[in-house]
Amino acid sequence: MAEALSKTSVAAAAVASEMEAELNCSVCLSIYRDPVALHCGHNFCRECLDKVWESQATGKSYSCPDCRAEYTQRPELQRNLKLSNIVERFQASRQSVAADDVVCDLCLDSPLPAVKTCQNCEASLCERHLKKHAEKPAQRDHILVEPTESLESRKCQEHGKMIEYYCSEDESCVCVTCYVAGSHRNHNIHPLKEVHEEKRSILGKAIERLELEKKKLEDAIKMREQDKVDLKKNRDDLRKDFSSLFQEIRSKLQTQEEKILKHIQLEEVKELSGICEQLQELEVKKELTGALVKEAEEARLQKDPLEFLQVFQSVYERAKQNNTEVPRRAIQEKTLPKSSSGTALAKMKKTIEQVNEGLIENAADNSVMFKSKAHDLTAIVAPDSFRTVAIKKTNTIIQKDAALPSKS
């Protein structure tokens, strides 16, 4: 898109340059000022034509400076209103150029926007002057860069010459004097353009690796999101199982049910907390990796070798050191065995019928997870003489298998 905009800008500058040539007075070679027209059809600045005819005042006739058409009397000049309006609009469009735009150094009147800056000539050129610049054989090898107001940033601070080379030993940009007689003499030196292409290739590979790492992070995030869904389903199923079981004995085991469900909820919160922490960490890593990809991509697309090399090392080092390690956190799944719940419910209902309120209260006071399992409760009887035995037996049932089994 940037190249398309650049081409559009260049085309617009070329059109403006051609239009300016059409609006130049053939006498002063500048844009018309108060243009007037002769009967022969040629136009001139009023002031320019007055000066020409003043020089012809001693002769017998007056002539057009272009076609030499003669007039026996000095014609009365009429302003060319249409041409004058065109000039005014053209001048207004030229003045609309933004203040921070780089303009051509060789345009005398109403300079056009520059399309390139020549490092050797240290001048910014519009499309028209760039063509003339390229027509000279001695200037064809000059180094052209994007338009800039000042080339000081592209000069060696030590020698004041243009930076044209890259020292691979010191990883720095240098001028020809640095290479020939300076501190980089006998070092491994390469032209900026050559190093630019090489480093862009290296950075491109780093970007590919980062893209793969970003994809891994995205996949890991999807897995963690699925873990959240699976965890919720697992806990929902677990709640449903326990609710179904306790629905039959809610009148006697309500307190115990509430404790069990609360325990499940605490486990879920604990597990979910760990998953959310990992998700936050992964999101941060994804954002950092994405930002690094964007920064690296912007650096790779940089066409200016110097500006590219000034940021390359920093971006490349951070790309190499980018940590996208994804730790795996296993979910502790738990279920309520279906096969044993029916038997346990039947026996528990029989037991509940035999024990009194005090037995239920004592059983519910145990801070444990209830696991339904078939147990022989036939020894539990209702009479007060067996109350202690019944409470002890029921507590044993609850305490023996307190934890919910893990899902294999």
N, C-alpha and C positions, 0 to 999 in steps of 0.2 A: 504493500500500500504506500509505503514511504517512497519507493521508486516511482510509482505512478504519479504521486504528488510532485516529485522532483521533475518528472518528464513534463507534466502539465505546466509547472512553473517555467521550465525552459522554453516550452512552446509559446507561452504567453509573453515571455521576454523577447522571443524572436519576432513575434507579431508586433509588439510595441516598438522594437527597433526598426522594423520595416516601415511602420506608420510614421515614426519620427523622421525617417529619410524623406518621406513624401511631404512632410510638413516643413521642410527646411527651405529657407529663402536661398535662391541661387546666388545672391550677392554676398550676404553675410554668412551664409552656410549655417545659420541657426534657425530655430523655430520662428515662424512668422510672428511679428509684432505689429499689430494694426494692419493686417493684410489688405492690399488694394489690387484690383484687377484691371488689365488693359484690354482693348478690343481684340487683340490677337489671342487672348485667352490665358496669358501668363500672369502669375501673381508674384508680388514682391512686398516686402515691408515698406510702409509708406516712407519712412525715414531713409531707407536704402535707395528707393527710386528717386526721391528728391535729390539726394547727393549725386546720383549718376547724371540726372538731367541738369543739375547745376553745372556739372563739368562740361555739358554739351551746349550750354547757353550761348556760347560764342559762335556756334555753327548755324546752318540754315534750317536744320530739322532736329527732331528728337527721335531716338530709336529704342526699341525694346532690348534690354540687356541679354535676352535669351535668343530670340529669333531675328533680331535686327530689323524688325518691321518699323518703317519710318512714319513719323507724324510731322506735318509741316508746322503745326502749332502744338504748343505744350498742352497735352490733354488734361482735362480736369479729372482728378483721381477720385474714384468712387470706392468706398469700403466694400470689400467682399464679405457680406454678413454671414453667409453660410460657412465659408472657410474660417471666419473669425470664431464662430460658435464651435466648430470642430476643434480648433486650436485650444479654446478655453476648456472644453471637455477633456481633451487629451492632457492638458496641463493639470487639471483637477485630478484625473486618474493617476497621474504620476506622483502627485503630492500625497495620495492616499497610501503610498508605501509606508509600512510600519517603521517607526523610529529605529528599531533594533535591526532592521534588514541591512545586509551588507550591499553596498552599491558599487557600480563599476568605477574604477579610478581613472579610466580613460575617457569617459563621457564628459564633454565640456558643459553642455546645458542639459538640465533635467536628467541626471544619470539614471540609467536602468539598473534593476537588481542584478547583482553579480551571480554567475552560475558556477564559477570556479575561482580559486586564488592560486596564482603561480608562485611557488616557493622561490624559484630562481630570480624572477623579476620583482618579487615582493609586491605584487599588484593584484587586485581583484578585477575580474573581467566579466562583462556581460556576454551574451551569446554572440553578438556581432563582433566584438573585439576579440573574443576567444577564437573565432574562425580566422581572423587576421593574424592572431598570434601563432596559430598552428600552421599557417601558410609559410612561415619562415623556417627553412630547414634547421637553422641553428637553435630554434626554440622548440622543436618537436620533442626533444628528450627532456624538456623541463618537467619538473614534478608539479602536478596539479592536485590540489586538495579542495575540500568543501569550503565555500566562501567564509572568510573570517576577517574581522576588523584588524586584528593584530597577529603577527607571526612570531611575536616574542616568545610565546609559550612553546614554539616549535624550534627554538634556537638553543644551542648549547650555552649554558650559563657561563662556562669557562672560556670558550673561544668565540662565542657570538655567531657561530655558523649554524646552518640548518642541520637538524638531526636527520640523518639518512640511513643509519646503520643500527644494528642491535648486537651488543656484546653478550654472547651466551655464557661466558665465564662469570661475568659480574651481573648478568641478568639486568642490563640497563641499556637505554638508548643513547647513542653517541653520534658525534659529528665526524667528518672525515679527518679533521686535525687530531681528535682524540685517538683515532685509529692509527694514523701515520706517525705522529710525533708525541702524542699525549700519554695519559696513564693507561690506555688500553692498547698500546702498541704490542704487536705480536700476539694479541688475543684472538680468539675464534670469533670473527666478525661476519655478520650476514646482512644483506639489505633488509630494510624494514618490511617491504612487501613480501619477501620470501618467508620471513619469520611470522608475519601476520597470518599467512595461509597455513603454516605449520601449527601455530598455536590455536587457530580457529578449528583445525581438525582435531587437535587434542581436546579442546573444550567441547567439541561436538560429541566425542566419545564419552566424555564425562557426563554430558547432558543425557545421553542415551542410558547410561548407568543410573543416573538419578531418576529418570523416568521409570525404569524398572523397579527401583526401590520405592518410588511413589506408588506404583501399582501394587507392590507387596503390602504397603501400608494400607492402601484402600481395601485390599482383600482382607487384611487382618481386621480392619474396622467393621467390615461386613460380617465377619465371623463373630466378632464381639457383640454386634447388634443381634445376630441370630442367637448368641448365648443368652442375651437378655430375654428374647422371646421364649427360648427353650426353658430357661429358668422359671419364667412366669408360668408357662404351661405346666411344668413339673410341679411347682408349688400349688397351682390351682387344682391340679389333679389330686395332689396330696390333701389339700383342704377338703375337697369333695369326698374323698374316701373317709377321712376322719369325721366329717360332718354326717355322712350316711351312717357310720357306725354309732356315733353318739346321739343320733336322732332317736334311736331306740332306747337309749338309757339316759337321755338328757335330764329327766326329772331327778335322777340320783347322782349323775356324774357331770353336771353342768360346770362346776368349778374345775374339774380335771380337764374337760374339753377346752375351756378357755386357756388354761395353762399350756396345753399342747399346741393350740393354734398360735398362741403368743410366741412359743418357742420356735415354731416354724417361721413365723414372721421375722423374728430376730435373726434366724439363720439366713433368711432371704436378704434381709437388709445388709447383713455382714457380707454375703457373697456378692450382692449387687454393688455394694460399696467398692469391693475390690475390682469388679468389672468396670465400673464407672471411672475409677482412678486410672485403669489401663486405657480406657477410651479417651480420657482427657489427655493422657500422655501421648497416645497415638495421634490424636487430633493436632496437638502441638507439633509433633514431629512432621505430620503431613503438611501443616501450614508452613513450617520452616523449610521443608524440602521443596514445597511448591514455590515459595518465595525465592529459594536458591535457584530453582529451575528457571523461573522468570528472569532473575538477574543474570544468570548464565546465558540465557537465550538472547537477552538484550545485548550482552557483551559480545556474543558470537556474531550478532548481526551488525556490529559496529564496523563500518567500512573504513574508518580512519585508523590506519595502523598504529599511530602513536597513542591515540586515546584508547584503543583496544588493549595495547600492551601495558598501559598504565593501570588497568583494572584486572588484567588477566590473572596474575599470580594470586591475588587475594581471592578471586572467585574460584579459581581452580583448587587452591589449597582447602578452602571451605567445602568444596564439592567432594574432595577426597576424604575429608575427615567427617563428613555427614554421617551421623549414627542413626540407622533405621532398624536396629535390632528389635525384634518383636517377641517378648516373652509370652509363654503360653500358660494360662491359668485354667486348671481343670475345675469343673463344677462338681461339687459333691451332691450327686443326685440321690434322692431317697424315695422310697415307695412304701405303700402299705400292702402287704401280700394279700391277694384276693382269696386265695385258697383257705387261708386260716381265719379270715375275718368272720365268715359265717359261723364257723364252729365256735369261735371265741364269743361271738355275740349271743349264741344260744346258751352257752354255758354261763356267760356273765349275767344274762337275764335270769337264769335259774338261781345264780348266786345272789343277785340283787334281791330276789324275792325272799331269800332266806336270812339276809342280814338286815340290820336296822339302820337308821339314819346315822348313827355314830360310826358304823363301819365305813359308809360311803364318805363321810367327812374325813375320817382318818386316811382313807385311800387317796382322796383328792389332795390332801396336804402334802403328799410326797412330790417334790419338785423334780419330776422325771418325765421323760417322753414315754407315752404309753404305746406299746407294740402289741397288737392283737395277735394272739397265738392260742392254739388249743391247749388247755390245761385241765387237769382233773380236779374239779372243784366240788365233787360229790361229798367230800368230807366236811364241807362248810355247812353248818346248820344254824338255824335261827335262834334257838333257845339261848338265854343269857349265859348259861354255863359254858357254851361254846363260842361266845363272842370274841374272846381273846384269840382263840385259835383261828377263827374266821378272818379277823383283821390281819393277823400275821400271815395267813395264807394269801390273802388278796394283795397285801403289800409285796409279798414275794413275787407274785405274778407281774406286778407293775415294775418292780425294781430289777428283776432278772434280765428283762430285755428292754431296758430303758431307751436305748438309742434306736432310731429308725434305721433299717438296713440300707446300705448303699446299693444303688442300681448297678448291676453288672453289665 
